[in-house]
Amino acid sequence: MPLHTLRADIDYATSTAKTTTYDKGPYMQSIPKNPLCPTTAAASDVVATINGAASATVTGFVYDYQAGAGSGKIWGTDTDGKTAVPQ
């Protein structure tokens, strides 16, 4: 289920229905797309890399995950679709 369709309650349980219990969110009304990405099909894709290192494949965004030990930072890629844009 796409996260941008979910609502949450105060205990982070989720539902697609808006009720008095599930009254938080959704916080993103649509999936972000990187306008610099060279392919429309990959403009919303996210690839996990280490500290924003270049992706091996074309993607819209790179994410420093490192199995949960990363910084959690997300970078948009440049016009090559692989190199993170410095922030």
MDAnalysis code that builds the backbone (N, CA, C; Angstrom):
import MDAnalysis as mda
import numpy as np

u = mda.Universe.empty(261, n_residues=87, atom_resindex=np.repeat(np.arange(87), 3), trajectory=True)
u.add_TopologyAttr("name", ["N", "CA", "C"] * 87)
u.add_TopologyAttr("resid", np.arange(1, 88))
u.add_TopologyAttr("resname", ["MET", "PRO", "LEU", "HIS", "THR", "LEU", "ARG", "ALA", "ASP", "ILE", "ASP", "TYR", "ALA", "THR", "SER", "THR", "ALA", "LYS", "THR", "THR", "THR", "TYR", "ASP", "LYS", "GLY", "PRO", "TYR", "MET", "GLN", "SER", "ILE", "PRO", "LYS", "ASN", "PRO", "LEU", "CYS", "PRO", "THR", "THR", "ALA", "ALA", "ALA", "SER", "ASP", "VAL", "VAL", "ALA", "THR", "ILE", "ASN", "GLY", "ALA", "ALA", "SER", "ALA", "THR", "VAL", "THR", "GLY", "PHE", "VAL", "TYR", "ASP", "TYR", "GLN", "ALA", "GLY", "ALA", "GLY", "SER", "GLY", "LYS", "ILE", "TRP", "GLY", "THR", "ASP", "THR", "ASP", "GLY", "LYS", "THR", "ALA", "VAL", "PRO", "GLN"])
u.atoms.positions = np.array([
    [0.839, -1.173, 0.000],
    [0.000, 0.000, 0.000],
    [0.891, 1.245, 0.000],
    [0.663, 2.194, -0.882],
    [1.468, 3.422, -0.903],
    [1.302, 4.221, 0.393],
    [2.410, 4.643, 0.956],
    [2.372, 5.366, 2.222],
    [1.619, 6.679, 2.126],
    [1.607, 7.299, 0.957],
    [0.935, 8.597, 0.852],
    [-0.587, 8.480, 0.886],
    [-1.105, 7.266, 1.037],
    [-2.558, 7.093, 1.159],
    [-2.977, 6.748, 2.577],
    [-2.014, 6.580, 3.482],
    [-2.336, 6.135, 4.835],
    [-2.552, 7.280, 5.809],
    [-3.414, 7.037, 6.763],
    [-3.643, 7.942, 7.892],
    [-3.228, 7.190, 9.149],
    [-2.909, 7.912, 10.205],
    [-2.433, 7.271, 11.428],
    [-3.213, 7.758, 12.644],
    [-3.155, 6.938, 13.700],
    [-3.714, 7.365, 14.977],
    [-2.550, 7.793, 15.877],
    [-2.811, 8.104, 17.117],
    [-1.752, 8.602, 17.998],
    [-0.731, 7.529, 18.363],
    [-1.042, 6.253, 18.111],
    [-0.111, 5.159, 18.391],
    [0.560, 4.636, 17.120],
    [0.425, 5.362, 16.018],
    [1.041, 5.047, 14.724],
    [0.410, 3.863, 14.000],
    [-0.726, 3.377, 14.461],
    [-1.464, 2.385, 13.686],
    [-2.000, 3.110, 12.459],
    [-2.097, 2.420, 11.338],
    [-2.489, 3.091, 10.094],
    [-3.768, 2.514, 9.498],
    [-4.404, 3.356, 8.695],
    [-5.625, 2.987, 7.991],
    [-5.750, 3.890, 6.764],
    [-6.420, 3.413, 5.740],
    [-6.685, 4.269, 4.578],
    [-7.921, 5.130, 4.803],
    [-8.732, 4.780, 5.803],
    [-9.968, 5.519, 6.073],
    [-9.695, 6.704, 6.998],
    [-10.332, 7.837, 6.703],
    [-10.258, 8.984, 7.607],
    [-11.409, 8.874, 8.590],
    [-11.047, 8.712, 9.857],
    [-12.046, 8.612, 10.920],
    [-11.589, 9.515, 12.062],
    [-12.378, 9.558, 13.124],
    [-11.953, 10.352, 14.280],
    [-10.733, 9.731, 14.952],
    [-10.525, 8.428, 14.780],
    [-9.332, 7.761, 15.327],
    [-8.141, 7.964, 14.413],
    [-8.316, 7.702, 13.125],
    [-7.239, 7.831, 12.143],
    [-7.326, 9.205, 11.494],
    [-6.889, 10.215, 12.235],
    [-7.052, 11.597, 11.787],
    [-5.735, 12.314, 11.486],
    [-4.616, 11.593, 11.472],
    [-3.307, 12.202, 11.186],
    [-2.859, 11.805, 9.784],
    [-2.460, 12.784, 8.980],
    [-1.917, 12.491, 7.645],
    [-3.017, 12.349, 6.614],
    [-2.706, 11.913, 5.412],
    [-1.348, 11.602, 4.978],
    [-0.507, 12.873, 4.859],
    [0.762, 12.736, 5.094],
    [1.637, 13.899, 5.118],
    [2.167, 14.260, 3.740],
    [2.206, 13.307, 2.850],
    [2.601, 13.580, 1.466],
    [1.404, 13.249, 0.587],
    [0.951, 14.207, -0.166],
    [-0.224, 13.990, -0.987],
    [0.103, 13.287, -2.296],
    [1.377, 13.260, -2.665],
    [1.782, 12.542, -3.866],
    [3.236, 12.097, -3.712],
    [3.635, 11.155, -4.513],
    [4.997, 10.644, -4.472],
    [5.920, 11.673, -5.107],
    [7.030, 12.049, -4.432],
    [7.947, 13.037, -5.015],
    [8.611, 12.516, -6.284],
    [8.837, 13.418, -7.211],
    [9.540, 13.093, -8.453],
    [10.688, 14.072, -8.617],
    [11.846, 13.559, -8.968],
    [13.022, 14.391, -9.171],
    [13.022, 14.901, -10.614],
    [12.847, 16.200, -10.834],
    [12.802, 16.725, -12.201],
    [14.157, 16.668, -12.909],
    [15.248, 16.466, -12.177],
    [16.570, 16.362, -12.809],
    [16.854, 14.966, -13.338],
    [16.126, 13.968, -12.861],
    [16.357, 12.578, -13.277],
    [16.122, 12.449, -14.781],
    [17.046, 11.785, -15.499],
    [16.925, 11.722, -16.951],
    [15.809, 10.821, -17.472],
    [15.245, 9.963, -16.641],
    [14.148, 9.113, -17.094],
    [12.928, 9.293, -16.193],
    [11.798, 9.490, -16.783],
    [10.562, 9.674, -16.029],
    [10.242, 8.441, -15.195],
    [10.517, 7.260, -15.732],
    [10.198, 6.015, -15.036],
    [10.964, 5.872, -13.721],
    [12.162, 6.444, -13.620],
    [12.988, 6.306, -12.423],
    [12.950, 7.543, -11.526],
    [12.212, 8.573, -11.905],
    [12.230, 9.851, -11.183],
    [11.762, 9.750, -9.732],
    [10.990, 8.721, -9.392],
    [10.507, 8.540, -8.023],
    [11.215, 7.402, -7.296],
    [12.127, 6.723, -7.962],
    [12.830, 5.593, -7.349],
    [13.827, 6.068, -6.301],
    [14.077, 5.215, -5.321],
    [15.050, 5.492, -4.264],
    [15.999, 4.307, -4.178],
    [17.315, 4.593, -4.158],
    [18.330, 3.554, -4.008],
    [19.129, 3.848, -2.746],
    [19.336, 2.831, -1.915],
    [20.132, 2.993, -0.701],
    [21.612, 2.951, -1.063],
    [22.366, 3.973, -0.652],
    [23.816, 4.012, -0.832],
    [24.437, 4.394, 0.509],
    [25.727, 4.487, 0.558],
    [26.410, 4.865, 1.794],
    [26.790, 6.337, 1.723],
    [26.251, 7.126, 2.638],
    [26.551, 8.564, 2.741],
    [26.366, 9.324, 1.436],
    [25.355, 8.979, 0.660],
    [25.068, 9.704, -0.568],
    [25.978, 9.366, -1.728],
    [26.649, 8.221, -1.663],
    [27.514, 7.799, -2.774],
    [26.670, 7.611, -4.029],
    [27.307, 7.686, -5.178],
    [26.601, 7.539, -6.448],
    [25.925, 6.175, -6.544],
    [24.775, 6.156, -7.169],
    [24.022, 4.923, -7.388],
    [24.588, 4.191, -8.602],
    [24.499, 2.883, -8.601],
    [24.939, 2.088, -9.757],
    [23.897, 2.119, -10.872],
    [22.650, 2.460, -10.528],
    [21.575, 2.527, -11.512],
    [20.947, 3.917, -11.496],
    [20.252, 4.251, -12.554],
    [19.568, 5.543, -12.629],
    [18.410, 5.530, -11.639],
    [18.332, 6.577, -10.835],
    [17.304, 6.699, -9.808],
    [17.009, 8.169, -9.547],
    [15.909, 8.456, -8.950],
    [15.563, 9.842, -8.620],
    [16.203, 10.326, -7.334],
    [16.412, 9.385, -6.398],
    [16.920, 9.759, -5.078],
    [17.859, 8.691, -4.547],
    [18.838, 9.100, -3.729],
    [19.677, 8.154, -2.995],
    [19.459, 8.392, -1.506],
    [19.548, 7.309, -0.736],
    [19.186, 7.314, 0.681],
    [20.295, 6.637, 1.482],
    [20.774, 7.304, 2.532],
    [21.805, 6.734, 3.398],
    [21.128, 5.886, 4.469],
    [20.936, 4.611, 4.157],
    [20.229, 3.702, 5.062],
    [21.198, 2.858, 5.897],
    [22.087, 2.132, 5.245],
    [23.096, 1.286, 5.893],
    [22.492, 0.358, 6.936],
    [21.455, -0.367, 6.564],
    [20.781, -1.333, 7.435],
    [20.286, -0.695, 8.732],
    [19.862, 0.563, 8.653],
    [19.338, 1.266, 9.816],
    [20.376, 2.056, 10.589],
    [21.649, 1.919, 10.228],
    [22.712, 2.631, 10.939],
    [23.151, 3.908, 10.218],
    [22.555, 4.196, 9.062],
    [22.919, 5.394, 8.300],
    [22.306, 6.652, 8.889],
    [22.573, 7.766, 8.216],
    [22.100, 9.064, 8.713],
    [20.618, 9.294, 8.420],
    [20.064, 8.566, 7.456],
    [18.676, 8.780, 7.058],
    [18.512, 9.909, 6.059],
    [19.616, 10.517, 5.646],
    [19.544, 11.615, 4.672],
    [19.129, 11.089, 3.304],
    [18.406, 11.937, 2.588],
    [17.978, 11.624, 1.225],
    [18.455, 12.747, 0.318],
    [19.060, 12.369, -0.806],
    [19.521, 13.348, -1.787],
    [18.804, 13.093, -3.110],
    [18.473, 14.142, -3.828],
    [18.025, 14.014, -5.195],
    [19.251, 13.795, -6.069],
    [19.084, 13.088, -7.171],
    [20.211, 12.871, -8.071],
    [20.281, 13.970, -9.129],
    [21.466, 14.123, -9.687],
    [21.708, 15.125, -10.720],
    [21.182, 14.617, -12.063],
    [21.482, 15.302, -13.115],
    [20.950, 14.972, -14.439],
    [21.444, 13.633, -14.982],
    [22.471, 13.032, -14.371],
    [22.896, 11.690, -14.784],
    [22.058, 10.614, -14.107],
    [21.261, 10.987, -13.110],
    [20.414, 10.046, -12.406],
    [21.146, 9.139, -11.437],
    [22.438, 9.404, -11.212],
    [23.235, 8.544, -10.328],
    [23.961, 9.327, -9.235],
    [24.362, 10.538, -9.532],
    [25.155, 11.341, -8.599],
    [24.251, 12.202, -7.722],
    [24.468, 12.119, -6.410],
    [23.671, 12.914, -5.469],
    [24.006, 14.400, -5.625],
    [22.985, 15.231, -5.620],
    [23.176, 16.680, -5.672],
    [23.595, 17.130, -4.278],
    [24.741, 17.835, -4.149],
    [25.183, 18.300, -2.830],
    [24.159, 19.240, -2.203],
    [24.021, 19.143, -0.880],
    [23.064, 20.000, -0.187],
    [23.764, 20.965, 0.715],
])
